[in-house]
Amino acid sequence: MDLGVISVRYARALLKSATALKQDAEVYQEMQMLYNSYLQVPQLRFTIDNPMLSKEKKQDIVETAAGGNICEQTRRFFHLVLKEGREEMLQLMAASYITLYRRENNITRGKLITAVAVSDQIETKMKQMVEHKTNGTVEFNTEVDPDIIGGFILEYDTYRMDASVKSKLNNILIQLKK
């Protein structure tokens, strides 16, 4: 059984039905919350996969992990997944939904890593630059990593621009070793 194919099928069906009901953006937020809950609370997987736990308890736990006050479409989706005994694939389904939603709505994830915090103005400029390059919407995050010493690292889609002092020093070191 190919878990990836099954999870994509469920996610595609959820996206189609949520779009028809105009709840796709709300479901997107809830799937992100569920996916992040799986990442932040590793015990969630073991709890959901526990065969001794009733479907009702699992439903409550999954709804809480998705943000608590979820839309009816997400609630019905969780009920279907649990009824079919596919709860071990919920994390993959959430990830698949997120990917499909982003692709359909031309959303790109972007990240700016700097040695020190940047101003909102610089963050906005970088986000606008990425939006211009991708011709779409960008979910943009900034991160502070003092280990890069200075400069920045910009990542979006499959693109990575490393203009950090650390990488330049490493390149010089490699050149000196030759």
MODELLER restraints for C-alpha pairs under 7 A, 6 or more apart:
rsr = mdl.restraints
at = mdl.atoms
rsr.add(forms.Gaussian(group=physical.xy_distance, feature=features.Distance(at['CA:7:A'], at['CA:89:A']), mean=6.40, stdev=0.5))
rsr.add(forms.Gaussian(group=physical.xy_distance, feature=features.Distance(at['CA:7:A'], at['CA:92:A']), mean=5.80, stdev=0.5))
rsr.add(forms.Gaussian(group=physical.xy_distance, feature=features.Distance(at['CA:7:A'], at['CA:93:A']), mean=4.53, stdev=0.5))
rsr.add(forms.Gaussian(group=physical.xy_distance, feature=features.Distance(at['CA:7:A'], at['CA:96:A']), mean=6.67, stdev=0.5))
rsr.add(forms.Gaussian(group=physical.xy_distance, feature=features.Distance(at['CA:8:A'], at['CA:93:A']), mean=6.35, stdev=0.5))
rsr.add(forms.Gaussian(group=physical.xy_distance, feature=features.Distance(at['CA:8:A'], at['CA:96:A']), mean=5.52, stdev=0.5))
rsr.add(forms.Gaussian(group=physical.xy_distance, feature=features.Distance(at['CA:10:A'], at['CA:93:A']), mean=6.55, stdev=0.5))
rsr.add(forms.Gaussian(group=physical.xy_distance, feature=features.Distance(at['CA:11:A'], at['CA:93:A']), mean=5.44, stdev=0.5))
rsr.add(forms.Gaussian(group=physical.xy_distance, feature=features.Distance(at['CA:11:A'], at['CA:96:A']), mean=5.79, stdev=0.5))
rsr.add(forms.Gaussian(group=physical.xy_distance, feature=features.Distance(at['CA:11:A'], at['CA:97:A']), mean=4.69, stdev=0.5))
rsr.add(forms.Gaussian(group=physical.xy_distance, feature=features.Distance(at['CA:12:A'], at['CA:97:A']), mean=6.78, stdev=0.5))
rsr.add(forms.Gaussian(group=physical.xy_distance, feature=features.Distance(at['CA:15:A'], at['CA:24:A']), mean=6.26, stdev=0.5))
rsr.add(forms.Gaussian(group=physical.xy_distance, feature=features.Distance(at['CA:15:A'], at['CA:97:A']), mean=6.75, stdev=0.5))
rsr.add(forms.Gaussian(group=physical.xy_distance, feature=features.Distance(at['CA:18:A'], at['CA:24:A']), mean=4.59, stdev=0.5))
rsr.add(forms.Gaussian(group=physical.xy_distance, feature=features.Distance(at['CA:18:A'], at['CA:73:A']), mean=6.53, stdev=0.5))
rsr.add(forms.Gaussian(group=physical.xy_distance, feature=features.Distance(at['CA:27:A'], at['CA:74:A']), mean=6.16, stdev=0.5))
rsr.add(forms.Gaussian(group=physical.xy_distance, feature=features.Distance(at['CA:28:A'], at['CA:98:A']), mean=6.22, stdev=0.5))
rsr.add(forms.Gaussian(group=physical.xy_distance, feature=features.Distance(at['CA:30:A'], at['CA:66:A']), mean=5.00, stdev=0.5))
rsr.add(forms.Gaussian(group=physical.xy_distance, feature=features.Distance(at['CA:30:A'], at['CA:67:A']), mean=6.29, stdev=0.5))
rsr.add(forms.Gaussian(group=physical.xy_distance, feature=features.Distance(at['CA:30:A'], at['CA:70:A']), mean=6.91, stdev=0.5))
rsr.add(forms.Gaussian(group=physical.xy_distance, feature=features.Distance(at['CA:31:A'], at['CA:66:A']), mean=6.40, stdev=0.5))
rsr.add(forms.Gaussian(group=physical.xy_distance, feature=features.Distance(at['CA:31:A'], at['CA:94:A']), mean=5.04, stdev=0.5))
rsr.add(forms.Gaussian(group=physical.xy_distance, feature=features.Distance(at['CA:31:A'], at['CA:98:A']), mean=6.76, stdev=0.5))
rsr.add(forms.Gaussian(group=physical.xy_distance, feature=features.Distance(at['CA:32:A'], at['CA:98:A']), mean=6.79, stdev=0.5))
rsr.add(forms.Gaussian(group=physical.xy_distance, feature=features.Distance(at['CA:33:A'], at['CA:65:A']), mean=6.80, stdev=0.5))
rsr.add(forms.Gaussian(group=physical.xy_distance, feature=features.Distance(at['CA:33:A'], at['CA:66:A']), mean=4.95, stdev=0.5))
rsr.add(forms.Gaussian(group=physical.xy_distance, feature=features.Distance(at['CA:33:A'], at['CA:67:A']), mean=6.19, stdev=0.5))
rsr.add(forms.Gaussian(group=physical.xy_distance, feature=features.Distance(at['CA:34:A'], at['CA:65:A']), mean=5.20, stdev=0.5))
rsr.add(forms.Gaussian(group=physical.xy_distance, feature=features.Distance(at['CA:34:A'], at['CA:66:A']), mean=4.17, stdev=0.5))
rsr.add(forms.Gaussian(group=physical.xy_distance, feature=features.Distance(at['CA:34:A'], at['CA:94:A']), mean=6.95, stdev=0.5))
rsr.add(forms.Gaussian(group=physical.xy_distance, feature=features.Distance(at['CA:35:A'], at['CA:91:A']), mean=5.79, stdev=0.5))
rsr.add(forms.Gaussian(group=physical.xy_distance, feature=features.Distance(at['CA:35:A'], at['CA:94:A']), mean=5.86, stdev=0.5))
rsr.add(forms.Gaussian(group=physical.xy_distance, feature=features.Distance(at['CA:35:A'], at['CA:95:A']), mean=6.51, stdev=0.5))
rsr.add(forms.Gaussian(group=physical.xy_distance, feature=features.Distance(at['CA:37:A'], at['CA:65:A']), mean=5.73, stdev=0.5))
rsr.add(forms.Gaussian(group=physical.xy_distance, feature=features.Distance(at['CA:38:A'], at['CA:44:A']), mean=6.03, stdev=0.5))
rsr.add(forms.Gaussian(group=physical.xy_distance, feature=features.Distance(at['CA:38:A'], at['CA:45:A']), mean=6.68, stdev=0.5))
rsr.add(forms.Gaussian(group=physical.xy_distance, feature=features.Distance(at['CA:38:A'], at['CA:91:A']), mean=6.77, stdev=0.5))
rsr.add(forms.Gaussian(group=physical.xy_distance, feature=features.Distance(at['CA:48:A'], at['CA:58:A']), mean=5.90, stdev=0.5))
rsr.add(forms.Gaussian(group=physical.xy_distance, feature=features.Distance(at['CA:48:A'], at['CA:87:A']), mean=6.63, stdev=0.5))
rsr.add(forms.Gaussian(group=physical.xy_distance, feature=features.Distance(at['CA:49:A'], at['CA:87:A']), mean=6.56, stdev=0.5))
rsr.add(forms.Gaussian(group=physical.xy_distance, feature=features.Distance(at['CA:49:A'], at['CA:88:A']), mean=5.68, stdev=0.5))
rsr.add(forms.Gaussian(group=physical.xy_distance, feature=features.Distance(at['CA:55:A'], at['CA:82:A']), mean=6.37, stdev=0.5))
rsr.add(forms.Gaussian(group=physical.xy_distance, feature=features.Distance(at['CA:59:A'], at['CA:78:A']), mean=6.67, stdev=0.5))
rsr.add(forms.Gaussian(group=physical.xy_distance, feature=features.Distance(at['CA:59:A'], at['CA:79:A']), mean=6.72, stdev=0.5))
rsr.add(forms.Gaussian(group=physical.xy_distance, feature=features.Distance(at['CA:63:A'], at['CA:70:A']), mean=6.76, stdev=0.5))
rsr.add(forms.Gaussian(group=physical.xy_distance, feature=features.Distance(at['CA:81:A'], at['CA:87:A']), mean=5.97, stdev=0.5))
rsr.add(forms.Gaussian(group=physical.xy_distance, feature=features.Distance(at['CA:102:A'], at['CA:108:A']), mean=6.91, stdev=0.5))
rsr.add(forms.Gaussian(group=physical.xy_distance, feature=features.Distance(at['CA:106:A'], at['CA:136:A']), mean=5.28, stdev=0.5))
rsr.add(forms.Gaussian(group=physical.xy_distance, feature=features.Distance(at['CA:106:A'], at['CA:137:A']), mean=6.30, stdev=0.5))
rsr.add(forms.Gaussian(group=physical.xy_distance, feature=features.Distance(at['CA:107:A'], at['CA:136:A']), mean=5.94, stdev=0.5))
rsr.add(forms.Gaussian(group=physical.xy_distance, feature=features.Distance(at['CA:107:A'], at['CA:137:A']), mean=4.77, stdev=0.5))
rsr.add(forms.Gaussian(group=physical.xy_distance, feature=features.Distance(at['CA:107:A'], at['CA:138:A']), mean=5.52, stdev=0.5))
rsr.add(forms.Gaussian(group=physical.xy_distance, feature=features.Distance(at['CA:107:A'], at['CA:139:A']), mean=6.99, stdev=0.5))
rsr.add(forms.Gaussian(group=physical.xy_distance, feature=features.Distance(at['CA:108:A'], at['CA:137:A']), mean=6.26, stdev=0.5))
rsr.add(forms.Gaussian(group=physical.xy_distance, feature=features.Distance(at['CA:108:A'], at['CA:138:A']), mean=4.77, stdev=0.5))
rsr.add(forms.Gaussian(group=physical.xy_distance, feature=features.Distance(at['CA:108:A'], at['CA:139:A']), mean=6.18, stdev=0.5))
rsr.add(forms.Gaussian(group=physical.xy_distance, feature=features.Distance(at['CA:108:A'], at['CA:156:A']), mean=6.77, stdev=0.5))
rsr.add(forms.Gaussian(group=physical.xy_distance, feature=features.Distance(at['CA:108:A'], at['CA:157:A']), mean=6.12, stdev=0.5))
rsr.add(forms.Gaussian(group=physical.xy_distance, feature=features.Distance(at['CA:109:A'], at['CA:138:A']), mean=5.58, stdev=0.5))
rsr.add(forms.Gaussian(group=physical.xy_distance, feature=features.Distance(at['CA:109:A'], at['CA:139:A']), mean=4.81, stdev=0.5))
rsr.add(forms.Gaussian(group=physical.xy_distance, feature=features.Distance(at['CA:109:A'], at['CA:140:A']), mean=6.01, stdev=0.5))
rsr.add(forms.Gaussian(group=physical.xy_distance, feature=features.Distance(at['CA:109:A'], at['CA:156:A']), mean=5.67, stdev=0.5))
rsr.add(forms.Gaussian(group=physical.xy_distance, feature=features.Distance(at['CA:109:A'], at['CA:157:A']), mean=6.40, stdev=0.5))
rsr.add(forms.Gaussian(group=physical.xy_distance, feature=features.Distance(at['CA:110:A'], at['CA:138:A']), mean=6.35, stdev=0.5))
rsr.add(forms.Gaussian(group=physical.xy_distance, feature=features.Distance(at['CA:110:A'], at['CA:139:A']), mean=6.01, stdev=0.5))
rsr.add(forms.Gaussian(group=physical.xy_distance, feature=features.Distance(at['CA:110:A'], at['CA:140:A']), mean=4.66, stdev=0.5))
rsr.add(forms.Gaussian(group=physical.xy_distance, feature=features.Distance(at['CA:110:A'], at['CA:141:A']), mean=6.31, stdev=0.5))
rsr.add(forms.Gaussian(group=physical.xy_distance, feature=features.Distance(at['CA:110:A'], at['CA:155:A']), mean=5.56, stdev=0.5))
rsr.add(forms.Gaussian(group=physical.xy_distance, feature=features.Distance(at['CA:110:A'], at['CA:156:A']), mean=4.21, stdev=0.5))
rsr.add(forms.Gaussian(group=physical.xy_distance, feature=features.Distance(at['CA:111:A'], at['CA:140:A']), mean=5.64, stdev=0.5))
rsr.add(forms.Gaussian(group=physical.xy_distance, feature=features.Distance(at['CA:111:A'], at['CA:141:A']), mean=4.79, stdev=0.5))
rsr.add(forms.Gaussian(group=physical.xy_distance, feature=features.Distance(at['CA:111:A'], at['CA:142:A']), mean=5.58, stdev=0.5))
rsr.add(forms.Gaussian(group=physical.xy_distance, feature=features.Distance(at['CA:111:A'], at['CA:154:A']), mean=5.88, stdev=0.5))
rsr.add(forms.Gaussian(group=physical.xy_distance, feature=features.Distance(at['CA:111:A'], at['CA:155:A']), mean=5.15, stdev=0.5))
rsr.add(forms.Gaussian(group=physical.xy_distance, feature=features.Distance(at['CA:111:A'], at['CA:156:A']), mean=6.40, stdev=0.5))
rsr.add(forms.Gaussian(group=physical.xy_distance, feature=features.Distance(at['CA:112:A'], at['CA:141:A']), mean=6.39, stdev=0.5))
rsr.add(forms.Gaussian(group=physical.xy_distance, feature=features.Distance(at['CA:112:A'], at['CA:142:A']), mean=4.73, stdev=0.5))
rsr.add(forms.Gaussian(group=physical.xy_distance, feature=features.Distance(at['CA:112:A'], at['CA:143:A']), mean=6.20, stdev=0.5))
rsr.add(forms.Gaussian(group=physical.xy_distance, feature=features.Distance(at['CA:112:A'], at['CA:152:A']), mean=6.90, stdev=0.5))
rsr.add(forms.Gaussian(group=physical.xy_distance, feature=features.Distance(at['CA:112:A'], at['CA:153:A']), mean=5.80, stdev=0.5))
rsr.add(forms.Gaussian(group=physical.xy_distance, feature=features.Distance(at['CA:112:A'], at['CA:154:A']), mean=4.69, stdev=0.5))
rsr.add(forms.Gaussian(group=physical.xy_distance, feature=features.Distance(at['CA:112:A'], at['CA:155:A']), mean=6.49, stdev=0.5))
rsr.add(forms.Gaussian(group=physical.xy_distance, feature=features.Distance(at['CA:113:A'], at['CA:142:A']), mean=5.85, stdev=0.5))
rsr.add(forms.Gaussian(group=physical.xy_distance, feature=features.Distance(at['CA:113:A'], at['CA:143:A']), mean=4.74, stdev=0.5))
rsr.add(forms.Gaussian(group=physical.xy_distance, feature=features.Distance(at['CA:113:A'], at['CA:144:A']), mean=5.69, stdev=0.5))
rsr.add(forms.Gaussian(group=physical.xy_distance, feature=features.Distance(at['CA:113:A'], at['CA:145:A']), mean=6.49, stdev=0.5))
rsr.add(forms.Gaussian(group=physical.xy_distance, feature=features.Distance(at['CA:113:A'], at['CA:152:A']), mean=5.52, stdev=0.5))
rsr.add(forms.Gaussian(group=physical.xy_distance, feature=features.Distance(at['CA:113:A'], at['CA:153:A']), mean=5.00, stdev=0.5))
rsr.add(forms.Gaussian(group=physical.xy_distance, feature=features.Distance(at['CA:113:A'], at['CA:154:A']), mean=6.43, stdev=0.5))
rsr.add(forms.Gaussian(group=physical.xy_distance, feature=features.Distance(at['CA:114:A'], at['CA:143:A']), mean=6.44, stdev=0.5))
rsr.add(forms.Gaussian(group=physical.xy_distance, feature=features.Distance(at['CA:114:A'], at['CA:144:A']), mean=5.11, stdev=0.5))
rsr.add(forms.Gaussian(group=physical.xy_distance, feature=features.Distance(at['CA:114:A'], at['CA:145:A']), mean=5.92, stdev=0.5))
rsr.add(forms.Gaussian(group=physical.xy_distance, feature=features.Distance(at['CA:114:A'], at['CA:150:A']), mean=6.84, stdev=0.5))
rsr.add(forms.Gaussian(group=physical.xy_distance, feature=features.Distance(at['CA:114:A'], at['CA:151:A']), mean=6.30, stdev=0.5))
rsr.add(forms.Gaussian(group=physical.xy_distance, feature=features.Distance(at['CA:114:A'], at['CA:152:A']), mean=4.59, stdev=0.5))
rsr.add(forms.Gaussian(group=physical.xy_distance, feature=features.Distance(at['CA:114:A'], at['CA:153:A']), mean=6.60, stdev=0.5))
rsr.add(forms.Gaussian(group=physical.xy_distance, feature=features.Distance(at['CA:115:A'], at['CA:144:A']), mean=5.48, stdev=0.5))
rsr.add(forms.Gaussian(group=physical.xy_distance, feature=features.Distance(at['CA:115:A'], at['CA:145:A']), mean=4.96, stdev=0.5))
rsr.add(forms.Gaussian(group=physical.xy_distance, feature=features.Distance(at['CA:115:A'], at['CA:146:A']), mean=4.26, stdev=0.5))
rsr.add(forms.Gaussian(group=physical.xy_distance, feature=features.Distance(at['CA:115:A'], at['CA:147:A']), mean=6.86, stdev=0.5))
rsr.add(forms.Gaussian(group=physical.xy_distance, feature=features.Distance(at['CA:115:A'], at['CA:148:A']), mean=5.74, stdev=0.5))
rsr.add(forms.Gaussian(group=physical.xy_distance, feature=features.Distance(at['CA:115:A'], at['CA:149:A']), mean=5.64, stdev=0.5))
rsr.add(forms.Gaussian(group=physical.xy_distance, feature=features.Distance(at['CA:115:A'], at['CA:150:A']), mean=5.18, stdev=0.5))
rsr.add(forms.Gaussian(group=physical.xy_distance, feature=features.Distance(at['CA:115:A'], at['CA:151:A']), mean=6.87, stdev=0.5))
rsr.add(forms.Gaussian(group=physical.xy_distance, feature=features.Distance(at['CA:116:A'], at['CA:144:A']), mean=5.67, stdev=0.5))
rsr.add(forms.Gaussian(group=physical.xy_distance, feature=features.Distance(at['CA:116:A'], at['CA:146:A']), mean=6.57, stdev=0.5))
rsr.add(forms.Gaussian(group=physical.xy_distance, feature=features.Distance(at['CA:117:A'], at['CA:144:A']), mean=5.94, stdev=0.5))
rsr.add(forms.Gaussian(group=physical.xy_distance, feature=features.Distance(at['CA:127:A'], at['CA:138:A']), mean=6.83, stdev=0.5))
rsr.add(forms.Gaussian(group=physical.xy_distance, feature=features.Distance(at['CA:127:A'], at['CA:140:A']), mean=6.34, stdev=0.5))
rsr.add(forms.Gaussian(group=physical.xy_distance, feature=features.Distance(at['CA:131:A'], at['CA:137:A']), mean=5.79, stdev=0.5))
rsr.add(forms.Gaussian(group=physical.xy_distance, feature=features.Distance(at['CA:131:A'], at['CA:138:A']), mean=5.86, stdev=0.5))
rsr.add(forms.Gaussian(group=physical.xy_distance, feature=features.Distance(at['CA:148:A'], at['CA:164:A']), mean=5.73, stdev=0.5))
rsr.add(forms.Gaussian(group=physical.xy_distance, feature=features.Distance(at['CA:148:A'], at['CA:165:A']), mean=6.14, stdev=0.5))
rsr.add(forms.Gaussian(group=physical.xy_distance, feature=features.Distance(at['CA:148:A'], at['CA:166:A']), mean=4.91, stdev=0.5))
rsr.add(forms.Gaussian(group=physical.xy_distance, feature=features.Distance(at['CA:149:A'], at['CA:165:A']), mean=5.71, stdev=0.5))
rsr.add(forms.Gaussian(group=physical.xy_distance, feature=features.Distance(at['CA:149:A'], at['CA:166:A']), mean=5.93, stdev=0.5))
rsr.add(forms.Gaussian(group=physical.xy_distance, feature=features.Distance(at['CA:150:A'], at['CA:164:A']), mean=5.61, stdev=0.5))
rsr.add(forms.Gaussian(group=physical.xy_distance, feature=features.Distance(at['CA:150:A'], at['CA:165:A']), mean=5.08, stdev=0.5))
rsr.add(forms.Gaussian(group=physical.xy_distance, feature=features.Distance(at['CA:151:A'], at['CA:163:A']), mean=5.58, stdev=0.5))
rsr.add(forms.Gaussian(group=physical.xy_distance, feature=features.Distance(at['CA:151:A'], at['CA:164:A']), mean=4.25, stdev=0.5))
rsr.add(forms.Gaussian(group=physical.xy_distance, feature=features.Distance(at['CA:151:A'], at['CA:165:A']), mean=5.75, stdev=0.5))
rsr.add(forms.Gaussian(group=physical.xy_distance, feature=features.Distance(at['CA:152:A'], at['CA:162:A']), mean=6.49, stdev=0.5))
rsr.add(forms.Gaussian(group=physical.xy_distance, feature=features.Distance(at['CA:152:A'], at['CA:163:A']), mean=5.27, stdev=0.5))
rsr.add(forms.Gaussian(group=physical.xy_distance, feature=features.Distance(at['CA:152:A'], at['CA:164:A']), mean=4.88, stdev=0.5))
rsr.add(forms.Gaussian(group=physical.xy_distance, feature=features.Distance(at['CA:153:A'], at['CA:161:A']), mean=5.63, stdev=0.5))
rsr.add(forms.Gaussian(group=physical.xy_distance, feature=features.Distance(at['CA:153:A'], at['CA:162:A']), mean=4.47, stdev=0.5))
rsr.add(forms.Gaussian(group=physical.xy_distance, feature=features.Distance(at['CA:153:A'], at['CA:163:A']), mean=5.77, stdev=0.5))
rsr.add(forms.Gaussian(group=physical.xy_distance, feature=features.Distance(at['CA:153:A'], at['CA:164:A']), mean=6.19, stdev=0.5))
rsr.add(forms.Gaussian(group=physical.xy_distance, feature=features.Distance(at['CA:154:A'], at['CA:160:A']), mean=5.72, stdev=0.5))
rsr.add(forms.Gaussian(group=physical.xy_distance, feature=features.Distance(at['CA:154:A'], at['CA:161:A']), mean=5.12, stdev=0.5))
rsr.add(forms.Gaussian(group=physical.xy_distance, feature=features.Distance(at['CA:154:A'], at['CA:162:A']), mean=6.54, stdev=0.5))
rsr.add(forms.Gaussian(group=physical.xy_distance, feature=features.Distance(at['CA:155:A'], at['CA:161:A']), mean=6.42, stdev=0.5))
